[in-house]
Amino acid sequence: MYSLLYYKEKRWEIDNEEELTQYAQKLQKHIAILTYGNNLDEEAFDELIATYLTEESSEDPTKFNIRYDTYDANVGSPHRNNWLSGIQMDDEQFLAFEAAIQRLDGTHVRIHHRSRGHYEVGIDGKLYSTRVYRTRDCSKIYREPVEGRYLLFIDEESEDNELLRSKMHTIPEKLQSLSLSVTISYEEREVYVRDWIKRLLKIIQE
């Protein structure tokens, strides 16, 4: 029943297996996963993509719609900005795919399938941009809404990011991304993001 529980949207538990199956079959099932890290194993990721993420979608409503993103702090990596979508998998294929991901280097998190976006802040007359994801905690069935967190990474959207993005692989790992609660206000978020980027700029200038 793992796959049927994975993206359940209701706020209450369904104890009856038949009812759960019927409910899950009515959903357009989406699974989105993000892998991020520093100097990700190029050969291993190429093999993963070739094995699991090359088949064309068949628009089968009984299958999962898969999206897989990667972010490598090393801008020279070919997997610094992968965004693969439109792949469908059945239960068995997805479980094999997820198991294969867990064997790879990096941090692997489940994200909202429509959460990839950008967030910009101005600092000293320059515009810095970040890539933003919203995580999804699906480790169990919740009675309460699942909120998750925002994950932010320095991206390549702004010209003012060029030097900083090129140095991200030299930054301490704990500062290569920023994790924020989704419950904080817009004003608080701006303060945290600006402070994070200022710390990064100070490090690369030392």
N, CA, C and O of each residue as an XYZ file, in Angstrom:
824
protein
N       0.812     -1.216      0.000
C       0.000      0.000      0.000
C       0.847      1.270      0.000
O       0.307      2.375      0.049
N       2.166      1.119     -0.055
C       3.067      2.283      0.034
C       2.696      3.370     -0.950
O       2.556      4.535     -0.579
N       2.535      2.983     -2.219
C       2.325      3.997     -3.242
C       0.986      4.704     -3.078
O       0.873      5.888     -3.398
N      -0.014      4.011     -2.595
C      -1.325      4.630     -2.444
C      -1.320      5.674     -1.329
O      -2.121      6.608     -1.351
N      -0.431      5.520     -0.366
C      -0.366      6.451      0.745
C       0.502      7.658      0.434
O       0.469      8.657      1.153
N       1.275      7.565     -0.636
C       2.376      8.510     -0.845
C       1.948      9.958     -0.962
O       2.538     10.828     -0.322
N       0.930     10.234     -1.768
C       0.521     11.626     -1.961
C      -0.928     11.840     -1.543
O      -1.657     12.574     -2.210
N      -1.352     11.221     -0.465
C      -2.731     11.354     -0.013
C      -2.995     12.786      0.424
O      -2.225     13.337      1.212
N      -4.066     13.402     -0.069
C      -4.320     14.817      0.166
C      -5.349     15.063      1.272
O      -5.440     16.180      1.780
N      -6.123     14.048      1.653
C      -7.133     14.283      2.679
C      -6.471     14.493      4.041
O      -5.350     14.045      4.276
N      -7.183     15.180      4.927
C      -6.641     15.490      6.238
C      -7.031     14.459      7.291
O      -6.717     14.640      8.468
N      -7.708     13.381      6.896
C      -8.104     12.368      7.850
C      -7.633     11.013      7.346
O      -7.356     10.844      6.159
N      -7.544     10.045      8.260
C      -7.097      8.716      7.874
C      -8.229      7.930      7.210
O      -9.402      8.076      7.552
N      -7.837      7.097      6.253
C      -8.765      6.140      5.656
C      -8.273      4.761      6.067
O      -7.190      4.340      5.659
N      -9.062      4.054      6.871
C      -8.608      2.775      7.409
C      -8.974      1.607      6.506
O      -8.356      0.544      6.566
N      -9.992      1.817      5.661
C     -10.459      0.740      4.807
C      -9.627      0.685      3.532
O      -9.555      1.669      2.796
N      -9.003     -0.451      3.267
C      -8.092     -0.565      2.126
C      -8.815     -0.355      0.803
O      -8.273      0.294     -0.091
N     -10.010     -0.882      0.658
C     -10.750     -0.723     -0.594
C     -11.099      0.744     -0.826
O     -10.982      1.243     -1.945
N     -11.528      1.434      0.234
C     -11.862      2.851      0.108
C     -10.630      3.660     -0.260
O     -10.702      4.571     -1.085
N      -9.497      3.328      0.353
C      -8.257      4.026      0.055
C      -7.845      3.810     -1.396
O      -7.407      4.742     -2.071
N      -7.988      2.579     -1.869
C      -7.645      2.273     -3.255
C      -8.520      3.064     -4.221
O      -8.021      3.635     -5.190
N      -9.811      3.096     -3.959
C     -10.730      3.835     -4.824
C     -10.418      5.320     -4.815
O     -10.469      5.978     -5.854
N     -10.096      5.848     -3.639
C      -9.771      7.270     -3.550
C      -8.494      7.584     -4.321
O      -8.439      8.567     -5.060
N      -7.473      6.755     -4.153
C      -6.188      7.005     -4.810
C      -6.312      6.935     -6.323
O      -5.639      7.681     -7.034
N      -7.163      6.047     -6.823
C      -7.312      5.898     -8.265
C      -7.991      7.107     -8.895
O      -7.880      7.315    -10.103
N      -8.691      7.903     -8.097
C      -9.346      9.095     -8.625
C      -8.378     10.269     -8.752
O      -8.660     11.246     -9.445
N      -7.244     10.163     -8.082
C      -6.297     11.266     -8.090
C      -5.377     11.196     -9.304
O      -5.058     10.115     -9.800
N      -4.961     12.356     -9.768
C      -3.862     12.393    -10.714
C      -2.607     12.391     -9.855
O      -2.277     13.391     -9.218
N      -1.915     11.270     -9.843
C      -0.861     11.060     -8.862
C       0.457     11.661     -9.348
O       0.927     11.369    -10.448
N       1.029     12.495     -8.514
C       2.293     13.146     -8.831
C       3.319     12.850     -7.749
O       3.005     12.876     -6.559
N       4.529     12.572     -8.162
C       5.637     12.405     -7.236
C       6.795     13.242     -7.753
O       7.212     13.095     -8.902
N       7.308     14.115     -6.908
C       8.443     14.956     -7.276
C       9.544     14.787     -6.243
O       9.294     14.848     -5.039
N      10.758     14.575     -6.718
C      11.898     14.345     -5.833
C      13.041     15.266     -6.253
O      13.295     15.472     -7.440
N      13.715     15.809     -5.255
C      14.881     16.663     -5.486
C      16.104     16.020     -4.858
O      16.064     15.576     -3.710
N      17.192     15.973     -5.618
C      18.493     15.577     -5.087
C      19.412     16.783     -5.160
O      19.511     17.432     -6.202
N      20.090     17.088     -4.049
C      21.036     18.201     -4.071
C      22.294     17.835     -3.296
O      22.267     17.003     -2.388
N      23.399     18.478     -3.677
C      24.664     18.208     -3.016
C      25.796     18.921     -3.728
O      25.574     19.863     -4.488
N      26.999     18.466     -3.477
C      28.201     19.080     -4.039
C      29.005     18.014     -4.767
O      29.362     16.992     -4.182
N      29.290     18.251     -6.040
C      30.021     17.296     -6.865
C      29.313     15.935     -6.910
O      29.893     14.904     -6.570
N      28.059     15.961     -7.335
C      27.295     14.731     -7.476
C      27.968     13.809     -8.490
O      28.611     14.270     -9.433
N      27.815     12.527     -8.287
C      28.475     11.520     -9.125
C      27.858     11.531    -10.527
O      26.748     11.035    -10.722
N      28.571     12.093    -11.496
C      28.043     12.258    -12.850
C      27.667     10.919    -13.476
O      26.585     10.783    -14.047
N      28.542      9.941    -13.373
C      28.294      8.645    -14.001
C      27.078      7.957    -13.388
O      26.261      7.377    -14.104
N      26.960      8.023    -12.062
C      25.838      7.371    -11.393
C      24.510      8.024    -11.774
O      23.508      7.333    -11.957
N      24.499      9.353    -11.895
C      23.256     10.038    -12.256
C      22.905      9.808    -13.720
O      21.728      9.689    -14.060
N      23.894      9.745    -14.577
C      23.622      9.433    -15.982
C      22.990      8.047    -16.105
O      22.069      7.845    -16.897
N      23.491      7.098    -15.317
C      22.948      5.739    -15.349
C      21.520      5.712    -14.811
O      20.656      5.025    -15.357
N      21.278      6.467    -13.734
C      19.926      6.535    -13.169
C      18.938      7.077    -14.197
O      17.857      6.520    -14.387
N      19.316      8.160    -14.852
C      18.438      8.786    -15.836
C      18.172      7.853    -17.015
O      17.039      7.718    -17.476
N      19.244      7.210    -17.492
C      19.088      6.298    -18.631
C      18.211      5.104    -18.281
O      17.487      4.593    -19.135
N      18.271      4.657    -17.036
C      17.535      3.466    -16.615
C      16.068      3.757    -16.336
O      15.203      2.952    -16.679
N      15.778      4.896    -15.719
C      14.427      5.128    -15.211
C      13.685      6.311    -15.836
O      12.459      6.374    -15.747
N      14.394      7.242    -16.462
C      13.757      8.511    -16.797
C      13.809      8.864    -18.276
O      13.902     10.041    -18.627
N      13.751      7.881    -19.132
C      13.796      8.149    -20.565
C      12.537      7.692    -21.301
O      12.355      8.034    -22.469
N      11.679      6.937    -20.649
C      10.486      6.416    -21.309
C       9.426      7.496    -21.464
O       9.173      8.255    -20.528
N       8.806      7.573    -22.636
C       7.764      8.564    -22.887
C       6.517      8.258    -22.055
O       6.196      7.094    -21.812
N       5.820      9.303    -21.625
C       4.585      9.132    -20.870
C       3.494      8.535    -21.749
O       3.389      8.848    -22.935
N       2.696      7.684    -21.153
C       1.589      7.065    -21.875
C       0.237      7.594    -21.412
O      -0.808      7.123    -21.862
N       0.261      8.592    -20.497
C      -0.967      9.172    -19.943
C      -1.856      8.090    -19.342
O      -3.071      8.093    -19.537
N      -1.247      7.176    -18.618
C      -1.973      6.115    -17.939
C      -2.406      6.626    -16.566
O      -1.542      6.889    -15.729
N      -3.708      6.779    -16.298
C      -4.160      7.354    -15.021
C      -3.871      6.480    -13.818
O      -3.993      6.941    -12.684
N      -3.493      5.238    -14.033
C      -3.181      4.347    -12.914
C      -1.727      4.464    -12.478
O      -1.334      3.874    -11.471
N      -0.919      5.225    -13.232
C       0.506      5.334    -12.922
C       0.826      6.674    -12.265
O       0.025      7.609    -12.284
N       2.011      6.735    -11.688
C       2.497      7.971    -11.107
C       3.141      8.848    -12.172
O       3.825      8.356    -13.069
N       2.913     10.151    -12.061
C       3.622     11.116    -12.887
C       4.858     11.562    -12.110
O       4.746     12.122    -11.019
N       6.023     11.313    -12.672
C       7.277     11.529    -11.961
C       7.971     12.798    -12.445
O       8.062     13.052    -13.646
N       8.457     13.587    -11.493
C       9.351     14.695    -11.802
C      10.583     14.561    -10.925
O      10.482     14.289     -9.729
N      11.751     14.754    -11.532
C      12.996     14.602    -10.775
C      13.909     15.785    -11.063
O      14.265     16.044    -12.212
N      14.284     16.501     -9.999
C      15.172     17.657    -10.109
C      16.487     17.379     -9.402
O      16.534     16.623     -8.432
N      17.556     17.998     -9.895
C      18.833     17.945     -9.189
C      19.417     19.344     -9.107
O      19.174     20.191     -9.967
N      20.189     19.568     -8.057
C      20.940     20.815     -7.903
C      22.314     20.441     -7.378
O      22.441     19.817     -6.324
N      23.350     20.831     -8.130
C      24.724     20.589     -7.715
C      25.354     21.937     -7.397
O      25.309     22.858     -8.213
N      25.944     22.050     -6.205
C      26.605     23.297     -5.821
C      27.748     23.635     -6.771
O      28.119     24.799     -6.923
N      28.299     22.611     -7.403
C      29.361     22.825     -8.388
C      28.737     23.190     -9.728
O      28.124     22.347    -10.384
N      28.893     24.454    -10.136
C      28.256     24.929    -11.362
C      28.807     24.232    -12.599
O      28.182     24.274    -13.659
N      29.969     23.593    -12.481
C      30.543     22.874    -13.614
C      29.946     21.494    -13.820
O      30.265     20.821    -14.800
N      29.090     21.070    -12.917
C      28.484     19.745    -13.022
C      27.388     19.735    -14.074
O      26.621     20.694    -14.166
N      27.293     18.669    -14.875
C      26.194     18.582    -15.844
C      24.841     18.386    -15.162
O      23.796     18.524    -15.799
N      24.860     18.065    -13.874
C      23.604     17.856    -13.143
C      23.307     19.011    -12.202
O      22.588     18.852    -11.216
N      23.871     20.183    -12.515
C      23.652     21.339    -11.649
C      22.210     21.836    -11.722
O      21.743     22.536    -10.824
N      21.501     21.467    -12.805
C      20.186     22.067    -13.011
C      19.274     21.146    -13.810
O      18.587     21.596    -14.726
N      19.263     19.853    -13.468
C      18.363     18.932    -14.160
C      16.921     19.177    -13.748
O      16.639     19.518    -12.599
N      16.021     19.002    -14.689
C      14.590     19.107    -14.412
C      13.891     18.161    -15.380
O      13.599     18.524    -16.519
N      13.632     16.960    -14.918
C      13.075     15.921    -15.767
C      11.640     15.644    -15.339
O      11.378     15.382    -14.165
N      10.717     15.700    -16.282
C       9.314     15.484    -15.965
C       8.650     14.747    -17.121
O       9.275     14.460    -18.142
N       7.361     14.449    -16.930
C       6.618     13.769    -17.983
C       6.863     12.281    -18.046
O       6.535     11.640    -19.045
N       7.444     11.710    -16.976
C       7.706     10.275    -16.925
C       6.634      9.611    -16.069
O       6.249     10.145    -15.029
N       6.155      8.455    -16.503
C       5.173      7.716    -15.726
C       5.737      6.378    -15.282
O       6.468      5.718    -16.021
N       5.385      5.986    -14.056
C       5.848      4.717    -13.500
C       4.708      4.044    -12.746
O       3.853      4.708    -12.159
N       4.711      2.707    -12.775
C       3.778      1.983    -11.916
C       4.436      1.802    -10.547
O       5.559      2.256    -10.328
N       3.738      1.146     -9.640
C       4.226      1.008     -8.267
C       5.618      0.374     -8.220
O       6.527      0.880     -7.561
N       5.762     -0.735     -8.929
C       7.025     -1.477     -8.883
C       8.176     -0.650     -9.448
O       9.268     -0.637     -8.881
N       7.938      0.030    -10.545
C       8.975      0.864    -11.150
C       9.378      2.004    -10.226
O      10.561      2.314    -10.088
N       8.382      2.628     -9.591
C       8.710      3.742     -8.705
C       9.518      3.293     -7.496
O      10.478      3.961     -7.112
N       9.144      2.170     -6.893
C       9.883      1.685     -5.731
C      11.336      1.386     -6.100
O      12.242      1.654     -5.311
N      11.559      0.838     -7.285
C      12.924      0.570     -7.741
C      13.671      1.878     -7.982
O      14.847      2.002     -7.641
N      12.986      2.843     -8.566
C      13.583      4.158     -8.827
C      13.973      4.849     -7.526
O      15.080      5.376     -7.407
N      13.068      4.849     -6.551
C      13.369      5.502     -5.279
C      14.514      4.806     -4.559
O      15.357      5.467     -3.951
N      14.552      3.483     -4.620
C      15.649      2.753     -3.985
C      16.979      3.093     -4.646
O      18.001      3.205     -3.969
N      16.969      3.257     -5.973
C      18.192      3.611     -6.694
C      18.675      4.998     -6.312
O      19.878      5.217     -6.173
N      17.743      5.947     -6.138
C      18.112      7.301     -5.728
C      18.805      7.289     -4.376
O      19.801      7.985     -4.176
N      18.282      6.506     -3.456
C      18.832      6.491     -2.104
C      20.263      5.958     -2.062
O      20.977      6.181     -1.085
N      20.677      5.269     -3.093
C      22.054      4.757     -3.142
C      23.040      5.792     -3.687
O      24.251      5.571     -3.663
N      22.525      6.911     -4.174
C      23.382      7.930     -4.764
C      23.845      8.938     -3.721
O      23.256      9.068     -2.647
N      24.921      9.651     -4.068
C      25.393     10.737     -3.211
C      24.349     11.842     -3.156
O      23.485     11.938     -4.027
N      24.437     12.668     -2.132
C      23.570     13.827     -2.035
C      22.434     13.635     -1.048
O      22.291     12.580     -0.430
N      21.631     14.678     -0.916
C      20.444     14.658     -0.067
C      19.223     14.544     -0.959
O      19.118     15.248     -1.963
N      18.301     13.666     -0.604
C      17.136     13.380     -1.438
C      15.868     13.719     -0.654
O      15.638     13.168      0.422
N      15.055     14.614     -1.185
C      13.836     15.030     -0.490
C      12.657     15.016     -1.445
O      12.820     15.215     -2.649
N      11.485     14.784     -0.911
C      10.258     14.843     -1.695
C       9.735     16.273     -1.668
O       9.717     16.919     -0.620
N       9.320     16.749     -2.805
C       8.892     18.140     -2.933
C       7.515     18.210     -3.584
O       7.082     17.268     -4.247
N       6.839     19.328     -3.388
C       5.580     19.564     -4.094
C       5.873     19.643     -5.590
O       6.822     20.308     -6.006
N       5.068     18.971     -6.389
C       5.403     18.822     -7.802
C       5.300     20.125     -8.583
O       5.795     20.198     -9.707
N       4.671     21.160     -8.020
C       4.590     22.456     -8.692
C       5.289     23.554     -7.897
O       4.954     24.732     -8.026
N       6.260     23.164     -7.077
C       6.813     24.136     -6.137
C       8.068     24.847     -6.631
O       8.522     25.787     -5.978
N       8.643     24.439     -7.751
C       9.889     25.070     -8.181
C       9.644     26.515     -8.630
O       8.843     26.774     -9.528
N      10.349     27.443     -7.987
C      10.178     28.846     -8.325
C      11.447     29.625     -8.057
O      12.516     29.042     -7.876
N      11.330     30.949     -8.030
C      12.495     31.814     -7.809
C      12.142     32.897     -6.802
O      10.995     33.329     -6.693
N      13.156     33.316     -6.075
C      12.996     34.384     -5.099
C      14.197     35.312     -5.219
O      15.340     34.857     -5.238
N      13.936     36.610     -5.299
C      15.008     37.578     -5.529
C      15.092     38.578     -4.387
O      14.084     38.942     -3.780
N      16.327     39.019     -4.105
C      16.540     40.088     -3.129
C      17.610     41.039     -3.665
O      18.530     40.618     -4.367
N      17.485     42.297     -3.335
C      18.477     43.284     -3.722
C      19.442     43.555     -2.582
O      19.021     43.748     -1.441
N      20.741     43.571     -2.886
C      21.773     43.840     -1.882
C      22.819     44.757     -2.507
O      23.450     44.396     -3.501
N      23.002     45.927     -1.935
C      24.026     46.867     -2.397
C      23.931     47.132     -3.907
O      24.939     47.154     -4.614
N      22.715     47.329     -4.372
C      22.511     47.665     -5.771
C      22.552     46.499     -6.739
O      22.449     46.701     -7.949
N      22.701     45.288     -6.235
C      22.709     44.101     -7.092
C      21.498     43.232     -6.778
O      20.971     43.250     -5.666
N      21.063     42.464     -7.791
C      19.903     41.598     -7.631
C      20.359     40.142     -7.608
O      20.919     39.641     -8.583
N      20.119     39.486     -6.509
C      20.491     38.077     -6.360
C      19.227     37.221     -6.401
O      18.209     37.561     -5.798
N      19.313     36.105     -7.124
C      18.145     35.242     -7.267
C      18.431     33.854     -6.701
O      19.567     33.381     -6.692
N      17.374     33.230     -6.237
C      17.490     31.882     -5.680
C      16.436     30.976     -6.297
O      15.364     31.431     -6.696
N      16.749     29.700     -6.371
C      15.759     28.702     -6.751
C      15.091     28.213     -5.479
O      15.763     27.967     -4.478
N      13.765     28.070     -5.512
C      13.013     27.725     -4.309
C      12.175     26.468     -4.539
O      11.515     26.323     -5.567
N      12.217     25.563     -3.558
C      11.350     24.388     -3.542
C      10.585     24.363     -2.226
O      11.002     24.961     -1.234
N       9.472     23.668     -2.239
C       8.742     23.409     -0.999
C       8.735     21.908     -0.762
O       8.265     21.138     -1.599
N       9.258     21.505      0.379
C       9.354     20.082      0.666
C       8.007     19.532      1.103
O       7.117     20.268      1.530
N       7.885     18.233      0.985
C       6.656     17.547      1.401
C       7.057     16.358      2.252
O       7.819     15.495      1.816
N       6.535     16.321      3.474
C       6.837     15.214      4.376
C       5.741     14.173      4.247
O       4.609     14.398      4.677
N       6.073     13.034      3.655
C       5.075     11.983      3.459
C       5.489     10.705      4.173
O       5.219      9.605      3.690
N       6.140     10.844      5.313
C       6.629      9.663      6.016
C       5.509      8.874      6.677
O       5.702      7.709      7.025
N       4.343      9.484      6.858
C       3.199      8.785      7.434
C       1.936      9.531      7.033
O       2.000     10.588      6.406
N       0.803      8.978      7.395
C      -0.470      9.637      7.117
C      -0.772     10.601      8.248
O      -0.752     10.228      9.421
N      -1.050     11.837      7.887
C      -1.295     12.870      8.877
C      -2.783     13.183      8.997
O      -3.518     13.144      8.011
N      -3.210     13.489     10.198
C      -4.547     14.024     10.405
C      -4.538     15.534     10.188
O      -5.566     16.125      9.856
N      -3.358     16.165     10.378
C      -3.214     17.602     10.195
C      -2.599     17.879      8.827
O      -1.999     16.988      8.226
N      -2.745     19.116      8.327
C      -2.112     19.474      7.056
C      -0.590     19.336      7.158
O      -0.004     19.658      8.191
N       0.031     18.868      6.109
C       1.476     18.772      6.054
C       2.015     20.060      5.450
O       1.624     20.440      4.346
N       2.908     20.733      6.163
C       3.341     22.049      5.707
C       4.686     22.013      4.999
O       4.860     22.688      3.984
N       5.639     21.244      5.505
C       6.948     21.185      4.878
C       7.779     22.436      5.146
O       7.492     23.212      6.058
N       8.821     22.612      4.325
C       9.719     23.756      4.464
C      10.100     24.253      3.074
O       9.948     23.546      2.078
N      10.600     25.491      3.034
C      11.164     26.009      1.797
C      12.656     25.680      1.767
O      13.349     25.814      2.775
N      13.135     25.254      0.621
C      14.561     25.050      0.389
C      14.993     26.023     -0.691
O      14.377     26.085     -1.755
N      16.047     26.783     -0.428
C      16.524     27.784     -1.379
C      17.963     27.504     -1.764
O      18.776     27.094     -0.936
N      18.270     27.734     -3.048
C      19.609     27.534     -3.594
C      19.959     28.725     -4.484
O      19.084     29.300     -5.132
N      21.221     29.087     -4.512
C      21.674     30.123     -5.435
C      21.551     29.576     -6.860
O      22.076     28.504     -7.159
N      20.860     30.308     -7.736
C      20.648     29.812     -9.099
C      21.450     30.617    -10.115
O      22.375     31.344     -9.755
N      21.088     30.482    -11.375
C      21.827     31.140    -12.462
C      20.947     32.115    -13.234
O      21.243     32.451    -14.380
N      19.870     32.568    -12.607
C      18.920     33.434    -13.292
C      19.396     34.875    -13.409
O      19.118     35.542    -14.405
N      20.109     35.359    -12.400
C      20.548     36.759    -12.383
C      22.029     36.864    -12.765
O      22.851     36.053    -12.338
N      22.345     37.861    -13.562
C      23.748     38.093    -13.913
C      24.588     38.395    -12.674
O      25.780     38.093    -12.635
N      23.961     38.989    -11.672
C      24.686     39.321    -10.446
C      25.025     38.081     -9.619
O      25.795     38.159     -8.662
N      24.453     36.951     -9.987
C      24.740     35.694     -9.283
C      26.019     35.020     -9.774
O      26.521     34.104     -9.123
N      26.547     35.456    -10.899
C      27.581     34.686    -11.594
C      28.761     34.316    -10.699
O      29.126     33.143    -10.618
N      29.360     35.292    -10.031
C      30.523     35.003     -9.191
C      30.145     34.112     -8.018
O      30.839     33.140     -7.721
N      29.046     34.446     -7.354
C      28.615     33.663     -6.196
C      28.288     32.227     -6.588
O      28.687     31.283     -5.905
N      27.559     32.069     -7.693
C      27.191     30.708     -8.123
C      28.432     29.893     -8.454
O      28.475     28.695     -8.176
N      29.436     30.520     -9.040
C      30.649     29.800     -9.431
C      31.477     29.357     -8.231
O      32.350     28.498     -8.357
N      31.203     29.945     -7.064
C      31.976     29.623     -5.861
C      31.193     28.765     -4.855
O      31.720     28.430     -3.793
N      29.965     28.414     -5.172
C      29.140     27.718     -4.184
C      29.740     26.393     -3.731
O      29.525     25.977     -2.593
N      30.488     25.726     -4.602
C      31.065     24.439     -4.198
C      32.180     24.593     -3.172
O      32.601     23.611     -2.562
N      32.666     25.830     -2.975
C      33.706     26.086     -1.982
C      33.118     26.522     -0.642
O      33.841     26.644      0.347
N      31.831     26.751     -0.612
C      31.141     27.187      0.599
C      30.911     25.987      1.521
O      30.647     24.892      1.025
N      31.002     26.153      2.841
C      30.667     25.041      3.749
C      29.303     24.449      3.425
O      28.358     25.181      3.130
N      29.201     23.135      3.481
C      28.000     22.429      3.043
C      26.724     22.949      3.716
O      25.680     23.054      3.072
N      26.810     23.270      4.996
C      25.611     23.691      5.718
C      25.073     25.036      5.226
O      23.936     25.401      5.525
N      25.901     25.778      4.464
C      25.468     27.065      3.934
C      25.167     27.023      2.436
O      24.819     28.052      1.855
N      25.291     25.877      1.809
C      25.046     25.780      0.371
C      23.565     25.849      0.032
O      23.205     26.031     -1.131
N      22.714     25.709      1.022
C      21.276     25.863      0.833
C      20.707     26.523      2.087
O      21.360     26.575      3.129
N      19.487     27.022      1.968
C      18.811     27.658      3.093
C      17.453     27.000      3.275
O      16.683     26.874      2.323
N      17.163     26.584      4.490
C      15.887     25.950      4.808
C      15.078     26.881      5.700
O      15.560     27.332      6.739
N      13.840     27.166      5.288
C      12.976     28.080      6.032
C      11.596     27.464      6.237
O      11.103     26.728      5.382
N      10.988     27.761      7.353
C       9.625     27.319      7.598
C       8.672     28.024      6.633
O       8.856     29.198      6.310
N       7.659     27.299      6.180
C       6.678     27.913      5.278
C       5.722     28.821      6.042
O       4.921     29.527      5.430
N       5.794     28.814      7.351
C       4.870     29.611      8.149
C       5.374     31.021      8.429
O       4.629     31.841      8.964
N       6.641     31.324      8.073
C       7.153     32.655      8.358
C       6.551     33.667      7.381
O       6.101     33.307      6.293
N       6.551     34.917      7.781
C       5.973     35.965      6.947
C       6.898     36.310      5.784
O       8.074     35.946      5.776
N       6.344     37.017      4.805
C       7.144     37.462      3.661
C       8.300     38.336      4.128
O       9.417     38.212      3.625
N       8.035     39.225      5.094
C       9.078     40.125      5.589
C      10.196     39.352      6.281
O      11.374     39.662      6.105
N       9.823     38.348      7.068
C      10.839     37.522      7.741
C      11.659     36.752      6.722
O      12.877     36.642      6.855
N      10.995     36.217      5.706
C      11.704     35.461      4.679
C      12.751     36.323      3.996
O      13.873     35.875      3.760
N      12.390     37.550      3.681
C      13.333     38.439      3.018
C      14.557     38.703      3.895
O      15.683     38.757      3.401
N      14.328     38.864      5.193
C      15.444     39.094      6.119
C      16.382     37.894      6.142
O      17.600     38.053      6.071
N      15.818     36.694      6.240
C      16.636     35.492      6.297
C      17.417     35.271      5.000
O      18.599     34.929      5.032
N      16.759     35.468      3.877
C      17.434     35.253      2.597
C      18.545     36.276      2.398
O      19.641     35.925      1.962
N      18.273     37.520      2.709
C      19.292     38.557      2.547
C      20.498     38.283      3.465
O      21.647     38.440      3.051
N      20.226     37.875      4.704
C      21.313     37.570      5.638
C      22.144     36.390      5.154
O      23.370     36.405      5.260
N      21.479     35.367      4.623
C      22.182     34.186      4.100
C      23.098     34.573      2.949
O      24.262     34.173      2.921
N      22.588     35.340      2.008
C      23.399     35.720      0.853
C      24.556     36.625      1.274
O      25.650     36.517      0.720
N      24.339     37.497      2.225
C      25.427     38.339      2.720
C      26.532     37.487      3.338
O      27.714     37.778      3.158
N      26.155     36.447      4.059
C      27.164     35.544      4.633
C      27.953     34.839      3.544
O      29.168     34.676      3.658
N      27.263     34.416      2.481
C      27.932     33.748      1.371
C      28.931     34.707      0.693
O      30.065     34.332      0.398
N      28.489     35.935      0.458
C      29.344     36.915     -0.191
C      30.585     37.210      0.656
O      31.683     37.382      0.127
N      30.398     37.264      1.957
C      31.539     37.527      2.843
C      32.546     36.382      2.768
O      33.755     36.614      2.771
N      32.044     35.141      2.700
C      32.933     33.979      2.647
C      33.765     33.963      1.376
O      34.967     33.702      1.426
N      33.140     34.241      0.232
C      33.891     34.149     -1.025
C      34.837     35.342     -1.207
O      35.727     35.306     -2.056
N      34.644     36.389     -0.414
C      35.510     37.563     -0.520
C      36.701     37.492      0.435
O      37.631     38.292      0.342
N      36.661     36.533      1.348
C      37.750     36.425      2.318
C      39.005     35.813      1.698
O      40.016     35.652      2.381
